[in-house]
Amino acid sequence: MGRGVAAVRVSPDTVMVGWRYLSSDAMETVFNVYRDGRLVTPVPVAVSTQFYDYNPSRKRVTYEVRPVSNGRETRSGRGKFTLCADAPCGYLNIPLQRPQEQVMPDGETCTYTANDASVGDLDGDGELEIILKWEPSNAKDNSHGGFTGTVFFDSYKLDGTRMWRIDMGRNIRAGAHYTQFMVYDLDGDGRAELTVKTADGTVDGKGKVIGDPHADYRKYTGSSGKGRQGYVASGPEYLTVFDGKTGKALYTTDYVPARGRVEDWGDSYANRSERYLAAVAYLDGHRPSVVMCRGYYTRTVLAAFDWDGRRLTSRWVFDTDSVRWASYAGQGNHNLRVADVDGDGCDEITYGSCAIDHDGTGLYNTGFGHGDALHLTVFDPSSSRMQVWDCHENKRDGSDFRDAATGEVIFRLPSAKDVGRCMAADIDPTNYGVEMWSTASGGVRNIKGEVVCARPEKLPVNMAVWWDGDLLREMLDREAVSKYDWLTQTCRTLQRFEGCSFNNGTKSNPCLQGDLLGDWREEVVVRTLDNTSLRIYMSPVPTPYRFHTFLEDRPYRLSLVMQNVAYNQPTQPGFYFGADLEKSGRQFRGYQFGK
């Protein structure tokens, strides 16, 4: 992993430079910052990994960060960032190449919006590139009739260079549930691959067509209600690994789990059969596998694959059609989480109200059914044990807080409502541990289930971000970062992303959020209103803390990989992070508290 140097103009005369503090850095490491080869730090930076450089010039400039340990400066060659001439204030700008409008078979015209994004080191230089999904304006579930436009994937370097475009073709429907894309280095060669469900007519980044280029499996006839024209419920289904650097299709195999008979998934119009999730997990504890999933309302199937650089091989298939696992049917959420929850060194998959063990067997099943959101992290500062905060759609079970390894319920908040959103974050330093709330939780709860704030005013439930430099988490919703004030029990806005728009309707999430560049705080990747650019916003707020980049934490990194899956959820680490660390007096991720 590279140094992650990034520079953004925070005012007309000041540039903020940020970089990663790595676990390979000794704790006494300090940093020198150079501008166009000239040292600009009067003394090496020892607090945080930020430097504010007085630089009113609007010329192109290159910043370099060099670590200093025991008085010796090191040049790695991977610690540079070039800020373009006349760079905007407040963000990094990545120009986009928006796809052209498309005309559907029924005459409707669709336009394109920059939607979900992911990151990976695509070319092996140690730094992250962006993979962006373009979504047509007519994207919809199979519960709604009508054609959808083609889904496209672009990859961009941070300077705006487009590396490739993949055309998913007419036989992949557009919508939140159909194209879950995994960006990760699966074979350990230092370069990330893209793994995604494909079909006849998919065109790779080199212009090569997968399968039959003339095939069209879209339904052209139907009633005016559910099941009318446009949806895809027949034809071959593939799983393809694409080269991250070129977009070339490296290997294509049959998609597992296969569709089979649409009716076997719970309806006759391909709404339940065409519900997909995906994940990356270290199922053997050492190497990553990609896990492709189908179904969660009724039948549920997970299939794990290994990629060795030449071919995909099946590791295991978990199927609720098996008598042994029949009780696990209908327990999946619109998202999933991966972490080693039972301490055996191998990752498990938290799949809504149930969990699948690393060997493809059931770990536990609460029986609470389907839901829209879940959170997996360490909620208790005194423990390393992980818990789950989950909400449910069945108008009975409401939400539950449970042990992630056993499914044992710590507390449950029944509700006669469909609880569509829930959130977990340490937002109150006067309360012990991570707080949690939902649309029907009766206020903010602590890890014992006690109400710590009965009526928080305008407290979002969609996304979260570490932004302002303290140990608490901030809220991310509707083009703004806001902070909970525990004294007034209200939220106040810290930053608005002017001229931008969040995605996915009421879910209101950015293209991506996470610890992508610079220090441990999280960046927000958001599209402009006209879809001509992505903007990467970095926190301009100074922080007294420096921690090893969260990207080095496996659960955090995998939660970033899965953020694009269905109903997007924020990143969460495999450790407790919050205000109670301040009182611990311990060493934490390269920082000594209490010094």
C-alpha positions as CSV (number, residue, x, y, z in Angstrom):
1,M,0.0,0.0,0.0
2,G,1.3,3.4,-0.9
3,R,1.6,6.6,1.1
4,G,-1.8,7.9,-0.2
5,V,-0.6,11.4,-0.6
6,A,-3.3,13.9,-1.6
7,A,-3.4,17.6,-1.8
8,V,-6.5,19.8,-1.9
9,R,-6.8,23.6,-1.9
10,V,-8.8,24.6,1.3
11,S,-8.6,28.3,0.6
12,P,-7.3,30.6,-2.1
13,D,-3.8,30.7,-0.5
14,T,-3.6,27.4,1.4
15,V,-3.2,23.8,0.3
16,M,-3.8,20.9,2.7
17,V,-1.6,17.9,2.2
18,G,-2.6,14.6,3.8
19,W,-1.0,11.1,3.7
20,R,-1.3,7.7,5.2
21,Y,0.3,6.5,8.4
22,L,1.1,2.8,7.9
23,S,1.5,-0.1,10.3
24,S,5.0,-0.5,8.8
25,D,5.9,2.9,10.1
26,A,7.6,3.0,13.5
27,M,5.7,5.1,16.1
28,E,8.5,7.7,16.3
29,T,8.3,8.3,12.5
30,V,7.8,11.9,11.5
31,F,7.3,13.3,8.0
32,N,8.8,16.0,5.8
33,V,6.7,17.6,3.1
34,Y,8.2,18.9,-0.2
35,R,6.7,21.2,-2.8
36,D,8.3,20.8,-6.2
37,G,11.4,19.4,-4.5
38,R,11.7,22.2,-1.9
39,L,11.2,21.4,1.8
40,V,8.2,23.3,3.1
41,T,7.9,21.9,6.6
42,P,9.9,24.0,9.1
43,V,10.2,20.9,11.3
44,P,9.0,17.4,10.5
45,V,5.3,16.7,11.1
46,A,4.8,14.6,14.2
47,V,1.2,15.3,15.0
48,S,-1.4,13.8,12.7
49,T,-0.6,13.3,9.0
50,Q,-1.6,16.7,7.7
51,F,0.2,19.8,6.7
52,Y,-1.2,23.2,5.7
53,D,1.0,24.8,3.1
54,Y,0.8,28.5,2.3
55,N,0.7,28.5,-1.5
56,P,-1.3,31.2,-3.2
57,S,0.1,30.2,-6.6
58,R,-2.4,28.7,-8.9
59,K,0.3,26.8,-10.9
60,R,0.6,23.1,-11.2
61,V,2.5,21.8,-8.2
62,T,3.8,18.4,-7.0
63,Y,3.9,17.5,-3.3
64,E,6.0,14.8,-1.9
65,V,5.9,13.3,1.6
66,R,9.0,11.5,3.0
67,P,9.0,9.6,6.3
68,V,11.8,10.3,8.8
69,S,12.8,7.7,11.3
70,N,15.8,8.0,13.7
71,G,16.8,11.1,11.9
72,R,17.0,9.3,8.5
73,E,14.7,10.4,5.7
74,T,13.4,7.8,3.2
75,R,12.2,8.3,-0.3
76,S,9.9,5.6,-1.4
77,G,8.9,6.9,-4.8
78,R,5.2,6.4,-3.9
79,G,4.7,9.5,-1.8
80,K,3.8,12.1,-4.5
81,F,0.7,14.0,-5.6
82,T,0.4,16.6,-8.3
83,L,-2.2,19.3,-7.8
84,C,-3.4,20.6,-11.1
85,A,-3.3,24.3,-12.1
86,D,-6.2,26.4,-10.9
87,A,-7.4,23.5,-8.7
88,P,-10.8,24.2,-7.1
89,C,-11.2,24.9,-3.4
90,G,-12.5,22.2,-1.1
91,Y,-12.2,19.1,-3.3
92,L,-10.4,17.0,-5.9
93,N,-12.1,17.1,-9.2
94,I,-12.3,14.1,-11.5
95,P,-13.8,14.9,-15.0
96,L,-16.2,12.2,-16.2
97,Q,-17.1,10.9,-19.7
98,R,-20.9,10.6,-19.4
99,P,-22.5,7.9,-21.7
100,Q,-24.8,9.1,-24.4
101,E,-28.6,9.0,-24.1
102,Q,-30.2,5.8,-25.1
103,V,-33.6,5.1,-26.8
104,M,-35.5,2.1,-25.5
105,P,-37.5,-0.3,-27.7
106,D,-40.7,1.4,-26.5
107,G,-39.4,4.8,-27.6
108,E,-38.5,6.1,-24.1
109,T,-35.1,7.9,-23.8
110,C,-32.9,7.5,-20.8
111,T,-30.0,9.6,-19.6
112,Y,-27.1,8.7,-17.2
113,T,-26.2,9.4,-13.6
114,A,-22.9,8.7,-11.9
115,N,-24.0,6.1,-9.3
116,D,-22.1,3.8,-7.0
117,A,-18.3,3.7,-7.0
118,S,-15.6,1.4,-5.6
119,V,-11.8,1.7,-5.4
120,G,-8.8,-0.6,-5.9
121,D,-5.2,-0.4,-7.0
122,L,-5.9,-1.3,-10.6
123,D,-2.4,-0.8,-12.1
124,G,-0.2,-1.9,-9.2
125,D,1.3,1.5,-8.3
126,G,0.2,1.3,-4.7
127,E,-2.5,3.9,-5.0
128,L,-6.3,3.7,-5.5
129,E,-8.2,4.2,-8.7
130,I,-12.0,4.6,-9.0
131,I,-14.5,2.3,-10.7
132,L,-17.8,4.0,-11.3
133,K,-21.1,2.5,-12.2
134,W,-23.2,4.6,-14.6
135,E,-27.0,4.1,-14.0
136,P,-29.7,5.0,-16.5
137,S,-32.6,7.2,-15.5
138,N,-35.0,4.4,-16.1
139,A,-33.4,1.9,-13.7
140,K,-36.0,0.0,-11.8
141,D,-36.9,-3.3,-10.1
142,N,-38.7,-6.1,-11.8
143,S,-41.7,-5.2,-9.6
144,H,-42.0,-2.3,-12.0
145,G,-42.5,-2.9,-15.7
146,G,-40.5,-1.2,-18.5
147,F,-37.1,-1.4,-20.2
148,T,-34.0,-0.1,-18.6
149,G,-30.9,1.4,-20.3
150,T,-27.5,-0.2,-20.4
151,V,-25.3,-0.3,-17.3
152,F,-21.7,0.9,-17.9
153,F,-18.6,0.7,-15.7
154,D,-15.7,3.3,-16.1
155,S,-12.4,3.3,-14.3
156,Y,-10.6,6.6,-13.6
157,K,-7.3,7.6,-12.2
158,L,-7.4,10.5,-9.7
159,D,-6.2,12.9,-12.4
160,G,-9.3,12.2,-14.5
161,T,-7.7,9.8,-17.0
162,R,-10.2,7.1,-18.0
163,M,-8.6,3.7,-18.1
164,W,-11.5,1.7,-19.7
165,R,-15.2,1.3,-20.1
166,I,-17.2,-1.9,-19.8
167,D,-20.7,-2.1,-21.5
168,M,-22.8,-4.6,-19.6
169,G,-25.2,-5.0,-22.5
170,R,-28.9,-5.2,-23.0
171,N,-29.4,-8.5,-21.0
172,I,-28.3,-7.0,-17.6
173,R,-31.2,-5.0,-16.1
174,A,-30.4,-1.7,-14.4
175,G,-31.3,-1.2,-10.8
176,A,-29.9,-1.4,-7.2
177,H,-30.3,-5.2,-7.0
178,Y,-28.8,-6.5,-10.2
179,T,-25.2,-5.5,-10.6
180,Q,-23.1,-6.0,-7.4
181,F,-19.5,-5.4,-8.4
182,M,-16.5,-6.5,-6.4
183,V,-13.2,-4.7,-6.8
184,Y,-10.4,-6.5,-5.1
185,D,-7.0,-8.1,-5.6
186,L,-8.2,-11.7,-5.5
187,D,-4.9,-13.5,-6.7
188,G,-2.4,-11.4,-4.7
189,D,-0.5,-10.0,-7.7
190,G,-0.8,-6.4,-6.5
191,R,-3.5,-5.4,-8.9
192,A,-7.3,-5.4,-8.2
193,E,-9.7,-7.3,-10.5
194,L,-13.4,-6.5,-11.1
195,T,-15.8,-9.4,-10.7
196,V,-19.4,-9.0,-11.7
197,K,-22.4,-10.9,-13.1
198,T,-22.5,-10.6,-16.9
199,A,-24.6,-11.9,-19.8
200,D,-24.7,-12.3,-23.6
201,G,-23.7,-9.0,-25.1
202,T,-21.5,-7.7,-22.4
203,V,-18.5,-5.8,-23.9
204,D,-15.2,-5.7,-22.1
205,G,-12.8,-2.9,-21.8
206,K,-11.0,-4.0,-25.0
207,G,-14.1,-4.2,-27.1
208,K,-14.5,-8.0,-27.0
209,V,-18.1,-9.3,-26.6
210,I,-19.0,-12.0,-24.1
211,G,-21.3,-14.7,-25.5
212,D,-23.8,-14.0,-28.3
213,P,-23.7,-10.3,-29.3
214,H,-27.1,-10.5,-30.9
215,A,-29.0,-12.2,-28.1
216,D,-31.9,-10.2,-26.5
217,Y,-33.7,-11.8,-23.6
218,R,-35.7,-8.8,-22.5
219,K,-39.5,-9.4,-22.2
220,Y,-41.3,-7.6,-25.0
221,T,-44.9,-8.4,-24.1
222,G,-46.9,-8.5,-20.9
223,S,-49.7,-7.0,-18.9
224,S,-49.8,-3.5,-17.7
225,G,-49.0,-4.5,-14.2
226,K,-46.3,-6.6,-12.6
227,G,-44.4,-8.7,-15.1
228,R,-44.8,-6.4,-18.1
229,Q,-42.2,-5.8,-20.7
230,G,-38.5,-5.0,-20.1
231,Y,-37.4,-7.4,-17.5
232,V,-34.8,-10.2,-18.1
233,A,-35.8,-13.7,-16.7
234,S,-34.2,-16.0,-19.2
235,G,-31.0,-16.7,-21.1
236,P,-27.5,-17.6,-20.0
237,E,-26.0,-16.0,-16.9
238,Y,-22.2,-15.6,-16.5
239,L,-19.7,-14.5,-13.9
240,T,-16.7,-12.7,-15.3
241,V,-13.4,-11.6,-13.8
242,F,-12.0,-8.4,-15.6
243,D,-8.5,-7.2,-15.5
244,G,-8.4,-4.0,-13.4
245,K,-5.8,-2.3,-15.5
246,T,-7.3,-2.8,-19.0
247,G,-10.9,-3.9,-18.4
248,K,-10.2,-7.1,-20.4
249,A,-12.4,-10.1,-19.6
250,L,-9.9,-12.6,-18.1
251,Y,-12.3,-15.5,-17.4
252,T,-16.0,-16.2,-17.7
253,T,-18.0,-19.1,-16.3
254,D,-21.6,-19.9,-15.5
255,Y,-23.1,-17.8,-12.8
256,V,-23.8,-19.7,-9.6
257,P,-26.4,-19.6,-8.2
258,A,-28.4,-20.2,-11.4
259,R,-31.8,-18.8,-11.9
260,G,-33.6,-22.0,-12.8
261,R,-37.4,-21.7,-12.6
262,V,-38.4,-18.1,-11.7
263,E,-41.3,-19.5,-9.6
264,D,-38.9,-21.4,-7.3
265,W,-37.8,-18.1,-5.8
266,G,-41.2,-17.0,-4.7
267,D,-43.1,-15.2,-7.5
268,S,-43.9,-15.5,-11.2
269,Y,-42.4,-12.2,-12.4
270,A,-38.7,-12.5,-11.6
271,N,-38.7,-10.0,-8.8
272,R,-37.4,-12.4,-6.1
273,S,-35.2,-14.5,-8.4
274,E,-33.4,-11.3,-9.6
275,R,-32.1,-10.2,-6.2
276,Y,-28.4,-10.3,-5.9
277,L,-25.7,-9.6,-3.3
278,A,-22.0,-10.1,-3.3
279,A,-19.0,-10.0,-1.0
280,V,-15.3,-10.7,-0.7
281,A,-14.2,-12.8,2.3
282,Y,-11.1,-14.6,3.5
283,L,-12.8,-17.9,4.0
284,D,-9.6,-19.8,4.7
285,G,-8.1,-17.0,6.7
286,H,-5.3,-16.4,4.1
287,R,-6.6,-15.6,0.7
288,P,-9.7,-13.7,-0.5
289,S,-12.7,-15.4,-2.2
290,V,-15.5,-13.7,-4.0
291,V,-19.0,-14.7,-2.9
292,M,-21.9,-14.3,-5.3
293,C,-25.4,-14.5,-3.8
294,R,-29.0,-14.8,-5.0
295,G,-32.2,-14.4,-3.1
296,Y,-33.1,-13.3,0.4
297,Y,-36.9,-13.0,0.5
298,T,-37.4,-16.8,0.1
299,R,-34.8,-19.2,-1.3
300,T,-31.2,-18.0,-0.6
301,V,-28.0,-19.2,-2.2
302,L,-24.4,-18.2,-1.7
303,A,-21.6,-19.4,-3.9
304,A,-17.9,-18.9,-3.1
305,F,-15.2,-18.8,-5.8
306,D,-11.4,-18.6,-5.8
307,W,-9.4,-16.8,-8.5
308,D,-5.8,-17.9,-9.0
309,G,-5.1,-15.5,-11.9
310,R,-6.1,-18.0,-14.6
311,R,-9.5,-19.5,-13.6
312,L,-12.4,-19.4,-11.1
313,T,-13.0,-22.5,-9.1
314,S,-15.9,-23.2,-6.8
315,R,-15.1,-23.3,-3.0
316,W,-18.6,-24.1,-1.8
317,V,-22.3,-23.4,-2.3
318,F,-24.8,-22.8,0.4
319,D,-28.4,-23.4,-0.7
320,T,-31.6,-23.2,1.4
321,D,-33.2,-25.7,-0.9
322,S,-31.1,-28.2,1.1
323,V,-33.2,-29.8,3.9
324,R,-30.3,-29.0,6.3
325,W,-30.5,-25.3,5.7
326,A,-34.1,-24.8,4.8
327,S,-34.8,-22.7,8.0
328,Y,-32.3,-20.1,6.6
329,A,-34.6,-19.2,3.7
330,G,-36.0,-15.7,3.8
331,Q,-33.5,-14.3,6.3
332,G,-31.3,-12.1,4.0
333,N,-31.1,-8.3,4.0
334,H,-30.5,-5.9,1.2
335,N,-26.9,-5.9,2.2
336,L,-24.4,-8.1,4.1
337,R,-21.2,-7.9,6.2
338,V,-18.0,-9.9,6.4
339,A,-15.7,-10.4,9.4
340,D,-14.1,-13.2,11.5
341,V,-16.8,-13.1,14.2
342,D,-16.0,-16.3,16.0
343,G,-12.2,-15.9,16.3
344,D,-11.1,-18.8,14.2
345,G,-9.1,-16.7,11.8
346,C,-11.5,-17.2,8.9
347,D,-14.3,-14.8,7.8
348,E,-18.0,-15.4,8.3
349,I,-20.8,-13.8,6.3
350,T,-23.5,-12.0,8.2
351,Y,-26.4,-12.4,5.8
352,G,-29.2,-10.4,7.4
353,S,-30.8,-12.3,10.2
354,C,-28.5,-15.3,9.8
355,A,-24.8,-15.9,9.4
356,I,-22.9,-18.4,7.1
357,D,-19.7,-19.9,8.5
358,H,-16.4,-19.8,6.5
359,D,-16.9,-23.4,5.3
360,G,-20.3,-22.8,3.7
361,T,-22.4,-24.1,6.6
362,G,-24.9,-22.3,8.7
363,L,-23.5,-20.5,11.8
364,Y,-26.7,-19.3,13.3
365,N,-30.2,-18.1,12.3
366,T,-32.4,-15.8,14.4
367,G,-35.5,-16.3,12.3
368,F,-36.2,-12.5,12.3
369,G,-36.4,-12.4,8.5
370,H,-35.6,-9.8,5.8
371,G,-34.5,-6.3,6.5
372,D,-33.0,-3.2,4.8
373,A,-29.9,-2.4,6.9
374,L,-27.4,-4.0,9.3
375,H,-24.2,-2.9,11.1
376,L,-21.4,-5.2,12.3
377,T,-18.6,-3.9,14.5
378,V,-17.3,-3.9,18.1
379,F,-19.8,-1.9,20.1
380,D,-18.3,-2.4,23.5
381,P,-14.9,-0.6,24.2
382,S,-13.9,-3.2,26.8
383,S,-14.2,-6.1,24.4
384,S,-13.0,-7.3,21.0
385,R,-16.2,-9.3,20.5
386,M,-18.3,-8.1,17.6
387,Q,-22.1,-7.5,17.6
388,V,-24.8,-6.9,15.0
389,W,-27.4,-4.2,14.9
390,D,-30.1,-5.2,12.5
391,C,-33.6,-4.0,11.5
392,H,-36.5,-6.0,10.0
393,E,-39.4,-5.6,7.6
394,N,-41.9,-8.1,9.0
395,K,-43.8,-5.6,11.2
396,R,-43.1,-7.8,14.2
397,D,-39.4,-8.0,15.2
398,G,-38.5,-4.4,14.7
399,S,-34.7,-4.4,15.4
400,D,-32.3,-6.5,17.3
401,F,-28.8,-6.2,18.9
402,R,-27.1,-9.5,19.0
403,D,-23.8,-11.4,19.4
404,A,-22.2,-11.7,15.9
405,A,-20.8,-15.2,16.6
406,T,-23.7,-16.9,18.1
407,G,-26.8,-14.9,17.2
408,E,-27.7,-14.6,20.9
409,V,-30.0,-11.6,21.2
410,I,-28.7,-9.0,23.7
411,F,-31.9,-6.9,23.3
412,R,-34.7,-6.6,20.8
413,L,-37.1,-3.7,20.1
414,P,-40.3,-5.2,18.6
415,S,-42.3,-3.0,16.2
416,A,-45.5,-3.2,14.3
417,K,-43.9,-1.1,11.6
418,D,-41.6,-2.0,8.7
419,V,-38.3,-0.7,10.2
420,G,-36.5,0.4,7.0
421,R,-33.4,2.1,8.4
422,C,-31.1,1.7,11.3
423,M,-27.7,3.2,12.2
424,A,-24.9,2.6,14.6
425,A,-22.1,5.0,15.5
426,D,-20.4,6.5,18.6
427,I,-21.9,10.0,18.6
428,D,-22.2,10.8,22.4
429,P,-19.0,10.9,24.5
430,T,-21.0,10.9,27.7
431,N,-22.4,7.5,27.0
432,Y,-20.3,4.3,27.0
433,G,-19.7,2.5,23.7
434,V,-21.4,2.8,20.3
435,E,-24.9,4.2,20.1
436,M,-27.6,2.8,17.9
437,W,-31.0,3.9,16.6
438,S,-33.6,3.2,14.0
439,T,-36.8,4.6,12.6
440,A,-38.7,2.8,15.3
441,S,-36.1,2.5,18.2
442,G,-37.8,5.0,20.5
443,G,-34.7,7.1,20.5
444,V,-30.9,6.5,20.7
445,R,-30.0,3.3,22.6
446,N,-26.8,2.2,24.3
447,I,-25.3,-1.3,24.3
448,K,-27.6,-2.3,27.1
449,G,-30.6,-1.2,25.2
450,E,-31.3,1.8,27.5
451,V,-32.6,5.0,26.0
452,V,-29.9,7.7,26.2
453,C,-31.8,10.2,24.1
454,A,-35.6,9.8,23.6
455,R,-36.2,12.4,20.9
456,P,-33.1,13.3,18.9
457,E,-33.9,16.1,16.5
458,K,-33.2,15.4,12.8
459,L,-30.8,12.6,13.5
460,P,-30.1,10.8,10.1
461,V,-30.2,7.0,9.7
462,N,-28.6,6.6,6.2
463,M,-24.8,7.0,6.3
464,A,-22.0,8.0,8.6
465,V,-18.4,9.4,8.2
466,W,-15.4,10.2,10.4
467,W,-14.9,13.8,9.5
468,D,-14.2,16.6,12.0
469,G,-11.0,15.2,13.7
470,D,-12.4,14.0,17.0
471,L,-13.1,10.3,17.9
472,L,-16.9,10.6,17.4
473,R,-18.6,9.8,14.1
474,E,-20.6,12.3,12.0
475,M,-23.7,11.7,9.9
476,L,-23.7,11.8,6.1
477,D,-27.1,12.5,4.5
478,R,-28.6,14.7,1.8
479,E,-25.4,16.3,0.5
480,A,-24.2,17.3,4.0
481,V,-22.1,16.2,6.9
482,S,-23.8,16.8,10.3
483,K,-22.8,16.3,13.9
484,Y,-24.9,15.2,16.8
485,D,-24.8,17.7,19.7
486,W,-25.4,15.5,22.8
487,L,-26.1,18.6,25.0
488,T,-29.0,20.0,22.8
489,Q,-29.9,16.6,21.3
490,T,-29.9,18.1,17.8
491,C,-27.8,17.8,14.7
492,R,-25.9,20.7,13.2
493,T,-24.4,20.9,9.7
494,L,-20.7,20.9,9.4
495,Q,-20.3,20.9,5.7
496,R,-22.5,21.0,2.6
497,F,-21.4,19.6,-0.7
498,E,-22.7,22.5,-2.9
499,G,-23.4,21.8,-6.5
500,C,-23.5,18.0,-5.9
501,S,-26.2,15.3,-5.5
502,F,-26.3,12.1,-3.5
503,N,-27.7,8.9,-5.0
504,N,-30.4,6.2,-4.7
505,G,-33.4,8.2,-3.7
506,T,-34.4,8.1,0.0
507,K,-31.2,6.1,0.8
508,S,-29.4,9.3,0.0
509,N,-25.8,8.1,-0.1
510,P,-22.7,9.4,-2.0
511,C,-21.0,7.5,-4.7
512,L,-18.6,6.3,-2.0
513,Q,-17.3,7.1,1.5
514,G,-14.3,5.8,3.3
515,D,-10.7,6.2,4.3
516,L,-9.4,6.4,0.8
517,L,-6.6,9.1,0.9
518,G,-4.5,10.9,3.4
519,D,-5.1,10.5,7.1
520,W,-7.5,8.2,8.9
521,R,-10.5,10.4,8.3
522,E,-12.9,9.4,5.6
523,E,-13.3,11.0,2.2
524,V,-16.7,11.5,0.5
525,V,-16.9,10.8,-3.3
526,V,-19.9,12.6,-4.8
527,R,-21.2,13.5,-8.2
528,T,-21.9,16.9,-9.5
529,L,-25.5,17.9,-10.4
530,D,-24.7,17.7,-14.1
531,N,-22.8,14.4,-13.8
532,T,-19.8,15.9,-15.5
533,S,-17.4,15.3,-12.6
534,L,-16.8,13.3,-9.4
535,R,-15.6,15.3,-6.5
536,I,-13.5,13.8,-3.7
537,Y,-14.0,15.8,-0.5
538,M,-11.3,15.5,2.2
539,S,-11.9,16.8,5.7
540,P,-10.2,20.3,6.0
541,V,-10.4,20.1,9.8
542,P,-7.1,19.7,11.7
543,T,-6.9,16.6,14.0
544,P,-4.6,15.8,16.9
545,Y,-4.7,12.1,16.2
546,R,-2.9,9.9,13.8
547,F,-3.8,6.2,13.3
548,H,-2.8,3.5,10.9
549,T,-5.0,3.8,7.9
550,F,-8.3,2.0,8.4
551,L,-7.7,0.3,5.0
552,E,-5.3,-2.1,6.8
553,D,-8.1,-3.4,8.9
554,R,-9.7,-6.4,7.0
555,P,-13.3,-5.9,8.1
556,Y,-13.1,-2.2,7.3
557,R,-11.6,-2.8,3.9
558,L,-14.2,-5.5,3.0
559,S,-17.0,-3.2,4.2
560,L,-15.7,-0.7,1.7
561,V,-15.7,-3.3,-1.1
562,M,-19.3,-4.1,-0.3
563,Q,-20.6,-0.6,0.0
564,N,-22.0,-0.6,-3.5
565,V,-24.1,-3.7,-2.8
566,A,-27.9,-3.1,-3.0
567,Y,-28.8,-0.6,-0.2
568,N,-25.5,1.0,0.6
569,Q,-24.2,0.9,4.1
570,P,-21.3,2.9,5.6
571,T,-17.9,1.5,6.4
572,Q,-17.3,-0.2,9.8
573,P,-14.1,-1.5,11.3
574,G,-13.4,-4.7,13.1
575,F,-12.5,-2.8,16.3
576,Y,-14.2,-0.3,18.6
577,F,-13.6,3.3,17.6
578,G,-15.0,6.2,19.5
579,A,-14.6,8.6,22.4
580,D,-14.0,5.9,25.1
581,L,-10.5,5.3,23.5
582,E,-9.4,8.6,25.0
583,K,-9.8,7.2,28.5
584,S,-8.1,3.8,27.8
585,G,-4.5,4.9,28.1
586,R,-3.5,2.2,25.7
587,Q,-1.7,2.1,22.4
588,F,-4.1,1.9,19.5
589,R,-3.2,1.7,15.8
590,G,0.1,3.4,16.3
591,Y,-1.1,6.1,18.6
592,Q,-0.6,6.2,22.4
593,F,-3.6,7.5,24.4
594,G,-3.0,9.2,27.7
595,K,0.5,10.5,26.8
